Amino acid sequence: ENAGEDGAVIAGKVLENDSYNFGFDAQSGEFKDMIAAGIIDPTKVVRTALQDAASVASLLITTEAMIADRPEKKGPAGGPPGGGMGGMGDMDF
């Protein structure tokens, strides 16, 4: 779903290849050798993303109950202001 592609299909095609450098370039929509294409994710970024995802997943799994706010129904918008006397521009103080 990311970049307009089906993630399961992309992951399947990447896993079919034996090379660790093989991946999907979402910008061009092509499968290629990521190192040769200059597309490199720093290890720290990937590790942090995986740790954060695992942390959130474990939090949701161990939560006994989750509470979410129910959206409030809003009434119709008010009408425009009523007509009245004109401005008081001719009064000099």
N, C-alpha and C positions, 0 to 999 in steps of 0.2 A: 504494500500500500504506500510505502514511502517512495517518493519520486515518481508516482504514477505506475509503479510496477507491483506485481504480486510477489510478496516477500518469500512465500513458500517455493515458488517456481525458481526465483533467483538463488535461494539457498540450495535448492536441489541441484541446480546446474553447477554451482560453485563446488559443492561436495563431490560431484562426479569426477572432477579434475583432481589429479594427484599432487599438483604443484601447490605449495603453500602461498605462492605469489599470485595465484590466479584469483580474480575477483571481478566484480561488476562495476563499471564506471557509469554512475547514474547520469552524469552530465551528457555523455555521448550516447548512452544506451547500449554500450557494447561490453562484452566480456573480454578481459585482456590481462596481461601480466602487469600487476599493479606497480611493481618496483620499476619496471622498464618505462611505464607511463608516468612515473614520478608521483604516484599517489601513495603516500606513506602516512599512517597514523602513528603518532608517538605512543610508545608503550604505556607511559603514565596516563595518557588520556583514555586509552582503551581499558586499562586496569581500573581506573576510577569509575568509568561508566559501568563496568561490570559489577564492581563492588556496590555502587549505589543502587543498581537494579536489583541485586540480590538482597540488599538491605530492605528495600521497599517491599519486595515479594515476601520476605520472611515476616515483616511487620503485618502485612495483610493476612498471611496464613495464620499467624498466632493471635490475631485479634478475635475476640469472642463476639463482638457486636460492633457494627459500624453505624454511625448516625450521619445522615446527610440532610441538609436543609431542603424542605419542600418549597418550590417556587411559590411566591405569593401571587394571588390573582389581583390584578390592578383594575380599577374601575375605568370607565371611559374618561378621556381627557376633557378638561373644562373648555368651555366656549371662549370666544374672544371677549375682550372687555366691552361693556355696554357703551352706547353713545352718550354724549353729554354736551355740556357747553364747550364752546371753542376755547382756544388758549386765551390767556390774559396778557397778550403782548402789548396792548395799547395803554396799559396802566404804568405810569411813570412814578417811580419813588425817588 
